[in-house]
Amino acid sequence: MAKRIDVSNRRRVYTSSVRTIALVSQKGGSGKSSIAVHLAVAAYRKKKAVALIDLDPQGSVAGWAKRRGQDEPAVASARAQDLPRLLDSAKEQGADFVIIDTQGRVSVDVARVVALADVVLVPCRVGVYDVEASVQTAAELKAAKVRSAAFVLNAVPPRGSRHQEAREALSTLLPVCPVMLHSYLAFGDALNDGRSVEELDPNGKAAAEIRALFTWVSKLRIQLELPDA
């Protein structure tokens, strides 16, 4: 049975404006789990009540939480069919954000998730295989009529122009987040002991990128206009 999300010690005022963010990708290794935990910690550090839900059978987020050994941000491992109940629980407990990590392929379960999400982020590396896999991801999201979706370029090499080529190709499918995440070692180093890059090196470049991504997602308007199929 899935663990009950407990954010009651962060905020006790009822709110109906919880922002639900789902990380989705057709291709494994895109960085969904890493971005999910970093966004959750970014929200927590902004004094927001946040719940992190791990729907990926690989349990990367749950493993990170175990290494972290703290109650915040709240983490629950669950199945897609549990999500409506967990979202209701998070709303009742005053959550500001619910961040959902999904399995590494688009499936019926992922379709259930995106139908409930306010925002869907699709992490994508800049290699040709990743960009090609994103075509199917975008098609699935459009078919599901998501309210708001965008690609996030992840693990971008610090040199070269491949990110520009990837951005041009992806922008014909879905909007592309203006914030890129580069392939800094800090992203992996922080996860090793259950931290985020903001906790590892708050003044570093990786931390600045995560803060910028969280700010962008927080202000993102629902009902983003998607490019035509």
N, C-alpha and C positions, 0 to 999 in steps of 0.2 A: 504494500500500500504506500502511496506517495506521502512524503512528509508534508505536514501542513506548513505553509509559508507563515513565518512569524516576523512581522515588521512592527509589531505593536510598541516596541521600546524605542522606535524612532519617531513616530508621529501618531497621535491619537485622534486627530481631527478628521472626520469623515470627508472624503473627497470623491467626486465622480469623474475627475479629469485625469485619471491614471493614463499614462502614455505607455503603450505596449509596443515593444520593439523586437522584431524577430530577425535572426540571422539565418539566411538561407543560401544554399549554393548547390548546384548540380554536381560539382567536383569536390572531392575530398582534398584536404590540405590547403584550402583557400584562406584559412585563418579565422573561421567563424568563432571558434571557442575562445581564442585569444582576444578578439575584438569584444566578444560578449563580456568577459570578465573585466577587461579594462574599462569598458563603458560603465559597468556596474560600480566599480570602485570610484570612477570619476563622479558618478552621481552621489555616492555615499560621501565622498569628500566635499561635495557641495551641500551637505546636510540634507540630502533628499532621502526619503524612504524608498528603498529599492529592493526588489525581489529578483533573483536570478534563477531561471528554470532550465534544467538540463534535460532535454528530450532525446539527446543523442545516445544510442546504446553504448557507444564507446566510453561515455562517462568522463570526458576530459574536464568539464567544468566541475563535476563532483570530485574528481581527483585533485584539482586545484584547491577546492574548498577544504579538503581533508588536509592537504599540506599547509594551508593557511592556519587552520586551527582556531578560527574566530567565528563569532556569530554574525558578523556583519561583513559584507552584505549577505542577506539571507539567501540560502541556496537550497533548492529542492530538485531531486531527481524524480521524473514523472513520465507518464505516457501521454500521447497526444489527446487521448480521450479524457484525461484528467484535467486538461487545460481550462475548460469553461469554469469548473468548480474552483480551481486555483486562482483564476483571475477574479472571480467573485470574492474569494477570501482576501486577496490582496487589496481589492477596492474597499472592502469593509474595514480593513485594518489601516486604511489611509495611505496606501502606497502611492508614490509619485510616478515611479517607473517600474515596469516589469520587462525584463530582458530575457529573451528565449533563444537558447541554442538548439538547433535542429540537427538531424542526421545529415551525412554528407551526400545526399542525393534527393531530388524532388520525388515525393511519393504521395500516396493518399493521406498519410499522417501529416506531412508538411503542408498539404493543401488545406487541411483543417486549421493548421496554425495560422497561415497567412490570412485566412478568412476572419480571424479574430484579432489580428495585429493592426495597430494604427500605422506603423511604419515597418517596411521590410527593407533590410540592408543586405545587399548581395556582395560579399567580399570577392575580389577577383585579382589574382596576380596578373602580371603584364605579359606572360608568355602566350604563345599562339594557342596552345592546347586549352589554357584557361579561358581565353577569350572565346574560343569556339564552343566550349562547354556552356558558356554564359548565354548563348543564343537560345538553348532549350530552357534554361532557367527563366529568362525573360518571357518566353512564350507561355510557360506555365503560370507565371505571375499575372500576365495579361488575361489569360483564360479564367483565372480565379478572381479577376476584377479587384485587385488589391487597391486599397485606398491611397497608398503612397509607397513608392519603391524607388530605390536608387542603388547604383553600383558604388562600391568603395574600393578604390585601387589600394592593394595591400602588398607589403614586401617589395616596394618599388626600389630598384637599384639606385644608389646615390648618384650615379653617373649614367649618361646616355639619354636617348630620346624615346625609348620603348614605351614609357608611360603616355607620351603624347599620341603615339600610334594606337595604343590600347584605348585611350579616352575617345579618340575619334571614332573607332569602331563601335565601342559600347554605347556611345551617345545616340546612335541610331536605334538602339533597343530600349533603353531606359535612361532617365537622368543619371548623371555621374556626379557624385559628391565632390565638391571643390577641394576637400581636404584629402590628401594622400598620406598613407602610412608607409614609411620607408623601412628598409630591411636592417634596422638597428639591432645590434646584439642585445640591447637592453630589454627588448620585448620578450625574448626567450629567457634571459637571465632572471627577470622578475618572476616569471611563472614557476621557476624551479622550486621556490620555497613559499609559494602562495601569495605573492605580492603583485602589485601592478607597477608599471614604469614610474608612475607618480610617487609611489612609496620607495622605489629603489633609488631614483634620481629625479626629484621633483623639478630641478632646474635644467634637466636634459632636453634634447631635441625630441626624443620619443614621447616624453611626458607632455611637451607642448602640443604635439600632434594629437594626442588623445584628448586633451582638453579642448582643442579646436573642433575635433569630431563630435564630442559630446555637446558642445555649444551649438553646433550646426544642427544636430539631430533634435536637440531640445526646442529649437526655434522653427523646425521644419513644419511647413503648413501641410495639414492633411488634404487629401485630394490633389496631390501633385499631378499635373497633366502629363500623361505618358505619351511618348511618340506613337504615331500610328503604326499598326503592324504592317 
